[in-house]
């Protein structure tokens, strides 16, 4: 390519994203020995441990749905969304030195971290799906790929929006980071990850369904399982509307604060 050829803004953004994604991988996988192994093994070990508890020790079963696949289709999407939020929340501080380069924007670091988290979660999901399907004979195929993909994309966009908001807020109030991380433990338990929402008594279910993650996880599972039972109160519209509102707030807040984000 001619060195005098002027690059388009889209081309510049592509190059910046590629460099930032590569940097993220090198930081995570190259900063310690066996970094790549542990980055993949840690979430896999966490999932395997929870599956052992809820399948072997509790011996739960659901008609037409294998418990390991039920857990897999809930835990990995939730961990993906949670990790996107946490990584974006730390993105500004971790990349502060890069913002002296004029072509690198805070928003680029957000996108790069989302892409890295999606790639890692995809690898973990594919590994578990292969193991369950090949060795254990579970049906690991997605029954309704389009519905599954739409629900997953809405969840990623929702997590991205929350991550942007939290990254800006916690820059002004750093102590909030610990509180937000702690809040995700009860949120994990209230999102129907390790138990089906249809076992929740009717008088408590409406309260749980204020949580958008409960809808998102249920919608993702509806796309995976061909006979996933409908749950009264779970909808596709609610998380979509919440995501649009959250995204507008995130983009508006970023636009208002983007210059101040570069000043540590």
VOGU-3710 file (C-alpha; in Angstrom, 3 decimals, decimal comma):
1> xxxxxxxxxx> 0,000/0,000/0,000  1,248/3,490/-0,830  2,446/5,185/2,335  0,954/8,445/1,073  -2,504/6,941/0,746  -4,805/8,531/3,291  -6,624/6,012/5,430  -10,349/6,341/5,939  -11,727/6,743/9,498  -13,213/3,249/9,250
11> xxxxxxxxxx> -9,827/1,809/8,266  -8,151/3,625/11,147  -10,732/2,228/13,559  -10,150/-1,284/12,188  -6,400/-0,982/12,720  -6,831/0,442/16,217  -9,248/-2,329/17,225  -6,926/-4,997/15,860  -4,001/-3,560/17,827  -6,049/-3,234/21,022
21> xxxxxxxxxx> -7,440/-6,765/20,769  -3,930/-8,097/20,178  -2,707/-6,119/23,173  -5,477/-7,558/25,351  -4,520/-11,089/24,358  -0,836/-10,445/24,967  -1,573/-8,842/28,330  -3,740/-11,719/29,508  -1,935/-14,631/27,918  1,653/-13,411/27,734
31> xxxxxxxxxx> 2,104/-11,797/31,139  2,477/-15,116/32,939  3,400/-18,663/32,108  0,518/-20,787/30,929  -1,570/-17,594/30,769  -3,685/-18,882/27,890  -4,301/-22,164/29,696  -5,488/-20,517/32,892  -7,628/-17,948/31,065  -9,593/-20,839/29,528
41> xxxxxxxxxx> -9,247/-23,336/32,373  -10,523/-21,088/35,184  -14,049/-20,558/33,796  -14,164/-24,187/32,677  -13,219/-25,383/36,173  -15,839/-23,097/37,724  -18,538/-24,428/35,412  -17,472/-28,052/35,895  -17,568/-27,648/39,691  -21,070/-26,175/39,653
51> xxxxxxxxxx> -22,252/-28,902/37,298  -20,875/-31,553/39,654  -22,740/-30,028/42,591  -26,069/-29,651/40,824  -26,024/-32,928/38,898  -24,163/-35,513/40,958  -24,778/-34,290/44,491  -28,273/-32,925/43,972  -29,229/-35,385/41,215  -31,690/-32,941/39,670
61> xxxxxxxxxx> -33,415/-33,691/36,414  -35,896/-31,905/34,175  -38,133/-33,535/31,569  -36,551/-33,255/28,134  -33,605/-31,131/29,344  -30,288/-32,523/30,562  -29,109/-30,674/33,649  -25,516/-30,204/32,417  -26,790/-28,514/29,234  -29,233/-26,450/31,289
71> xxxxxxxxxx> -26,357/-25,171/33,432  -24,039/-24,650/30,466  -26,558/-22,542/28,544  -27,107/-20,326/31,572  -23,692/-20,035/33,167  -21,543/-19,184/30,158  -23,865/-16,411/28,835  -24,136/-14,933/32,328  -20,368/-15,090/32,894  -19,878/-13,482/29,478
81> xxxxxxxxxx> -22,173/-10,580/30,343  -20,690/-10,211/33,815  -17,115/-10,241/32,499  -17,935/-7,646/29,840  -19,288/-5,355/32,555  -16,280/-5,883/34,831  -13,691/-5,511/32,059  -15,281/-2,337/30,707  -15,504/-0,969/34,230  -11,693/-1,315/34,507
91> xxxxxxxxxx> -10,966/-0,335/30,900  -10,114/3,343/31,363  -7,611/2,811/34,166  -5,957/-0,145/32,445  -5,481/1,717/29,147  -4,784/5,248/30,401  -1,297/5,345/28,879  -2,675/4,591/25,404  -4,929/7,649/25,260  -1,961/9,894/24,520
101> xxxxxxxxxx> -2,109/8,506/20,965  -4,638/10,593/18,999  -6,145/7,648/17,108  -7,013/5,672/20,251  -10,288/6,576/21,915  -11,809/5,282/25,133  -14,639/3,782/23,115  -12,132/1,699/21,114  -10,892/0,063/24,307  -14,489/-0,800/25,209
111> xxxxxxxxxx> -15,045/-2,525/21,874  -11,726/-4,384/22,054  -12,491/-5,830/25,477  -15,950/-6,928/24,374  -14,472/-8,765/21,385  -11,914/-10,520/23,590  -14,546/-11,642/26,110  -16,805/-12,940/23,321  -13,957/-14,948/21,801  -12,938/-16,511/25,137
121> xxxxxxxxxx> -16,528/-17,421/26,060  -17,098/-18,869/22,591  -14,094/-21,169/22,990  -15,263/-22,344/26,419  -18,800/-22,948/25,143  -17,593/-24,883/22,092  -15,280/-27,035/24,215  -18,048/-27,950/26,643  -20,558/-28,524/23,841  -18,136/-30,896/22,120
131> xxxxxxxxxx> -17,424/-32,784/25,340  -21,111/-33,113/26,219  -22,119/-34,092/22,709  -19,230/-36,392/21,786  -18,425/-38,128/25,060  -21,657/-37,977/27,022  -24,168/-38,107/24,198  -26,123/-34,994/25,224  -27,953/-32,991/22,601  -25,665/-29,953/22,434
141> xxxxxxxxxx> -27,136/-28,458/19,263  -29,007/-25,152/19,244  -32,619/-25,817/18,211  -33,464/-22,259/17,131  -30,188/-20,548/16,126  -31,708/-17,200/15,121  -33,653/-16,786/18,380  -30,611/-17,902/20,348  -28,342/-15,448/18,560  -30,776/-12,533/18,962
151> xxxxxxxxxx> -31,159/-13,183/22,705  -27,390/-13,466/23,077  -26,736/-10,255/21,147  -29,271/-8,352/23,255  -27,511/-9,651/26,377  -24,091/-8,585/25,085  -25,419/-5,137/24,179  -27,035/-4,788/27,607  -23,783/-5,770/29,322  -21,841/-3,370/27,094
161> xxxxxxxxxx> -24,172/-0,519/28,047  -23,891/-1,244/31,765  -20,123/-1,576/31,459  -19,816/1,851/29,827  -22,021/3,450/32,494  -20,137/1,799/35,351  -16,736/2,695/33,857  -17,671/6,381/33,871  -19,376/6,382/37,271  -16,626/4,418/39,032
171> xxxxxxxxxx> -14,015/6,779/37,617  -15,663/9,474/39,739  -16,418/7,116/42,673  -13,823/4,290/42,653  -15,197/2,623/45,793  -18,325/1,650/43,861  -16,348/-1,011/41,989  -16,272/-3,325/44,985  -19,982/-2,849/45,624  -20,875/-3,598/41,999
181> xxxxxxxxxx> -18,777/-6,772/42,018  -20,401/-7,963/45,250  -23,903/-7,297/43,891  -23,339/-9,750/41,059  -23,349/-12,698/43,466  -27,025/-12,313/44,489  -27,788/-11,293/40,906  -26,289/-14,599/39,763  -28,563/-16,483/42,140  -31,652/-14,490/41,113
191> xxxxxxxxxx> -31,232/-14,915/37,354  -32,292/-18,548/37,081  -28,782/-19,750/36,261  -28,684/-22,847/38,486  -32,414/-23,430/38,892  -35,358/-23,138/36,488  -37,578/-20,103/36,994  -40,727/-22,211/36,762  -40,041/-23,686/40,226  -40,236/-20,221/41,821
201> xxxxxxxxxx> -43,557/-19,686/43,615  -45,939/-17,362/41,774  -45,895/-14,786/44,561  -42,107/-14,341/44,251  -41,637/-14,710/40,493  -42,796/-11,158/39,554  -40,116/-9,733/41,833  -37,398/-11,839/40,189  -38,572/-10,774/36,753  -37,634/-7,157/37,406
211> xxxxxxxxxx> -34,121/-8,507/36,766  -33,354/-8,269/33,003  -30,762/-11,070/33,278  -33,524/-13,525/34,235  -35,331/-12,756/30,969  -32,124/-12,865/28,926  -31,021/-16,261/30,246  -34,485/-17,720/29,781  -34,658/-16,372/26,209  -31,246/-17,848/25,415
221> xxxxxxxxxx> -32,381/-21,234/26,684  -35,574/-21,023/24,640  -33,348/-20,803/21,596  -31,308/-23,841/22,642  -33,957/-26,297/23,815  -36,784/-27,322/21,504  -39,169/-28,084/24,390  -38,243/-25,361/26,844  -41,387/-24,597/28,876  -42,861/-21,128/28,696
231> xxxxxxxxxx> -42,643/-19,110/31,901  -45,404/-16,690/32,773  -44,013/-13,150/32,821  -40,820/-13,836/30,858  -40,712/-11,791/27,659  -38,440/-10,731/24,832  -39,687/-7,147/24,869  -38,693/-6,252/28,434  -34,913/-6,895/28,150  -34,896/-5,330/24,675
241> xxxxxxxxxx> -36,512/-2,109/25,936  -34,240/-2,003/28,991  -31,221/-2,522/26,721  -32,222/0,342/24,406  -32,759/2,684/27,382  -29,479/1,644/29,001  -27,594/2,026/25,718  -28,968/5,556/25,218  -27,934/6,485/28,752  -24,481/4,976/28,233
251> xxxxxxxxxx> -23,852/6,767/24,940  -25,199/10,048/26,290  -23,049/9,808/29,415  -20,004/8,911/27,345  -20,561/11,868/25,034  -20,843/14,241/27,983  -17,791/12,898/29,815  -15,495/11,643/27,022  -13,010/14,535/27,337  -12,769/14,215/31,102
261> xxxx> -12,215/10,454/30,841  -8,757/11,110/29,408  -7,662/13,042/32,486  -6,639/10,736/35,272
//
